[in-house]
Amino acid sequence: MKTKKIPVSVLLAVLVSLAVLTSACGARRSAGTPESQPASGLPSAKVLYLKNNIHAQQHEKAAEYRASYSNWTSPGTGHVIVPVNTQVSVSESRRGLTIVIQSTKKPILFEFNEKTAGMKAEEYSKLILSPEPVQLNRLPELDRKGIKEGKAYPGMTKEGVRIALGYPAPHRTPSLESNTWVYWTNRFKAIAIEFDEKGKVKTVGR
């Protein structure tokens, strides 16, 4: 049985057509189609790391943790600390953000209010999430102790406090340059942490 030979001119035409199609697809991807860029402004890495402890609360029968951008540092019964450098993924939810702990697949429903936070949820997510883990060994021993326990101690640095307690509520502490940081312990009570001129904790409110 004889096989038909395909003319060289036809082969060249097919190759040229394939090259044009490949180039067009590449141009569409580089222009920002869903293949290359996520639709939202959330961090795009599949696995991220917490840049600070998340103070959350688990109710007795709840399948998830509840947390807030205001960082309830002592919310009461069911208080849990999800430690810095925990691997997580993130997505938007009706209330703000949902952060999922990779090791347990347990979600943290993150309450967020754009008006009082002064920023969008995706902006805040970039403050607390990173594609790389935080290097804690470079911090002073007292900072590492406070971070491990989720507490602020006199003598800790501002960075140590931020990692231990999270970011202070933006509507009460507009700038981290301030020497007074206000944290909510729960929905009804707030405490102030005072720093000295060297940026170390002087007093912790009760």
N, C-alpha and C positions, 0 to 999 in steps of 0.2 A: 504493500500500500504506500503510495507516494504522499509525502506531506507538502502542503503548500508553503512556499516561502513568502514571508511578509516583506514588502518593499521597504528599503531603508528610509525612504521619505516619510512613510507612515509611522515608523518607529520614532523618527525625530520629532514628528508632530505630537505624538503621545507624550514624549519626554518633556517637550516644551510646555505642554498643557499642565502636566504634573508640577513642574517648577513654578508656574504662575499661581496655581492653587495653593501650594505650600507657602509661597511668599505672602499671599493674601491672608491666609490663616494666621501667620506669624504677626502680620501688621495689626490684625484685629485683637490678638492677645495682648500685644504691647500697648494698645490703646486703652486697655483697661476693661476688658470683658470679664464676666464672672469667673472665667477660668483662672485669671491671674490675680485678681484683686477681690477681696470680700466686699459685699455691698455696703456694709457699715464701716464706721471708723474704728471698730474694735481691733485690738492687736490680732495679727493674722496668723501667728505661730500656732500650731496644733496643740503643743504643750507649753505652758507658761509656768512661771514661778512666782509665788507671793513675795512681794518686796517688804512686807511687814506682817506681823501677826494679825489675824482676823479674830476679833472677839465676837463670838456668836452665842446663840441660845438655842437649845433644843428642848421643845416641850415633850412631855412624857410619851405621847402617842404620835408625834410628828416623824415623818420619814426624812425630813430635811432640817438643816440649820437655818436660823434667821439671823441676819446681821444688818447693820446700817452704816451708811457713810459717816454718821455721827459717832461711830465707834462706842457702843455701850460697853465701857471697860469693866463694869460689874453689874450685869443685867439681872442677877439673882439666880434662882433655881434653874439648872440646865445650862449654866455658863460653861462654854468650852472655848479653848484657844486653838485655832488652826494655825500652826507655826509658820513663820517665815520660811521661804524656800520649798513649801509644799507645792507639788506639781498639780496644776489645775488646767481646766479649759474654761472658756467664758462665752456667754451669749447674752443677748438682750432679752429682757422679759418685760411684762406689763408694768411691773413695779420699778424696774431699773436694770439690774444685772442679775444673772444667775451664774454663779461660779461653781464648777463641779470638781470635787476632789478626785484626782485620777486613781488613787490607790483603792478607794472605797466606792467610787461613783456616787457619793452622797452630794446632793446639791446644797449650796448656800444661797438662799434667796436674799439678795442684797437690796435693802430698801434704799431708794435714792430719790432726792427731790432737787430737780435742776434749779429751781428758783432760789432756795436757800443755799445750795452748794455753789451757785454762781458759775456752773459749768455743766456740760452735757455728760451723760453717763459714760460714753466712750472716752472722754477726756480724763475722767476720774479713773477709769480702768487702767489707763496708761501710767497713772501715778502709783498704783498698787500692784501692777503686774509687769513682769519682765521676761524676755526670752532666755535670760541667763540667771543663774542663782546668785544671791547676794553673798559676798565674801565676808563672813563674820569674824574670821580669825584676826583681821586687822584692827578690830575694835578693842577698847580696854576691857579688862576682866569684869569690871562692874557693869558695863553695858551688856556684856554677854549674859551675865546673871539676870539682869532685869528683862532681857529679851526672852530668855528661857522660861521665866516665871510670868511674863506678861505684865510686869509692874514697872513703875518709875521710882527710882531711888535717888536721894540726894547725892550729887556728884556725877550722875550720868550725863552724857552729852546729848545734844539735841537729836543727833542721828540715832543714838541708842533709844531714846524715848519714842521717836517716830516709828522705829522698827518694833518696839515692844508693845506700843499702844495703837499704832496706826496713825493716820493723819488726823489732827484735831478738826473739829467741825468748822468748815470754812466760814460760816456766817458768824461764828464767835471768834475765830482766829484767822483773819483775812491773809496774814502773811506769816511765814515761818521765821522771818527775821525778828518778829516780836519776841520779847522776853517773857511774855505771858501766853501760855497755851491753854485753851479751855477744852475739856473733854466732857462728854455726857457719860455718866456712869449707867444711866438707864433713861427711859423716856422722860423722867421727872426731875432728875438731879444732875448737876454739873459740878466738876471740880476744876480748879485752876492749878497749873504747874508753873512755878516761877523759876526763871533762869538768871544766873548772875551775868556780869559783863563778859565772862569768858565762855558763855554758852553752856554752862553746866547747871544741873538742877540745884536750886537753892531751897525751895520748899514745895511740898506736894499737898494740895488741898484735901480736905476730908469731907 
